[in-house]
Amino acid sequence: MKFTIDMQWNGTASVDNHDHLEQLKETGIERVAQLVNEGYIAGELSAEIADLETDETTPYRGWWSIRVDNTDSN
């Protein structure tokens, strides 16, 4: 059995920002784990990432879903 989790983030700043990307991955994984434990297979994501230099926050929104592949590869 194979599980695949898809996450997509959108925000006013580029998700290509390495610092933001790492924080979004971490935040997303924590949220997905929490919701999967509650029985969900998809949901919304939200986060606000603070810029360490300017002290401004950037809002991000996104979604996640989980797919299960029950095919036996043996």
Secondary structure, DSSP 8 states (H G I E B T S, - for coil): -EEEEEEEEEESS-TT-HHHHHHHHHHHHHHHHHHHHTT-SEEEEEEEEE-TTT--EEEEEEEEEEEEE-----
